[in-house]
C-alpha cells in the first residue's frame, strides 16, 4: 500500500489526514485497533519514527487512544469523531471557496454549477 506523498506537505500531516479520513469514512471504526506503528510504517513506506509521530498527534487530537501493551485504538467517543468530521468539512469548504474566489468565480455561479453536476451524476 505504499503511498504517493505530495512534495509540498509534510509526510506526517498527509498520514494524519489519511487516517482521519479513514475514520470518517468508517474504514476504521470506533474502538477498532489500528495497525502497529511498525506495520503501518511498512505499509505506507515511511520510517517508523514518522509513524510514531502520527500516532502521537492523533492521540493528542483525542482521535485515538493508546492502551498500554495493546496498541492504539480509534476513540469510542462518537462526539469526537463527529467534531472531526465537521472540522474536515469546514476545511474543505474554506479551501474550495478560497480557490474559487482566486479564480474569479462568483458564489452563485459555483452553486449553480455544483447543482448541475450533482444532477448529472
C-alpha positions, 0 to 999 in steps of 0.5 A, spaced: 500 500 500 505 504 499 503 511 498 504 517 493 506 523 498 505 530 495 512 534 495 509 540 498 506 537 505 509 534 510 509 526 510 506 526 517 500 531 516 498 527 509 498 520 514 494 524 519 489 526 514 489 519 511 487 516 517 482 521 519 479 520 513 479 513 514 475 514 520 470 518 517 469 514 512 468 508 517 474 504 514 476 504 521 471 504 526 470 506 533 474 502 538 477 498 532 485 497 533 489 500 528 495 497 525 502 497 529 506 503 528 511 498 525 506 495 520 503 501 518 510 504 517 511 498 512 505 499 509 505 506 507 513 506 506 515 511 511 520 510 517 517 508 523 519 514 527 514 518 522 509 513 524 510 514 531 509 521 530 502 520 527 500 516 532 502 521 537 498 527 534 492 523 533 492 521 540 493 528 542 487 530 537 483 525 542 482 521 535 485 515 538 487 512 544 493 508 546 492 502 551 498 500 554 501 493 551 495 493 546 496 498 541 492 504 539 485 504 538 480 509 534 476 513 540 469 510 542 467 517 543 462 518 537 462 526 539 469 526 537 469 523 531 463 527 529 467 534 531 472 531 526 468 530 521 465 537 521 472 540 522 474 536 515 468 539 512 469 546 514 476 545 511 474 543 505 469 548 504 474 554 506 479 551 501 474 550 495 471 557 496 478 560 497 480 557 490 474 559 487 474 566 489 482 566 486 479 564 480 474 569 479 468 565 480 462 568 483 458 564 489 452 563 485 455 561 479 459 555 483 452 553 486 449 553 480 454 549 477 455 544 483 447 543 482 448 541 475 453 536 476 450 533 482 444 532 477 448 529 472 451 524 476 
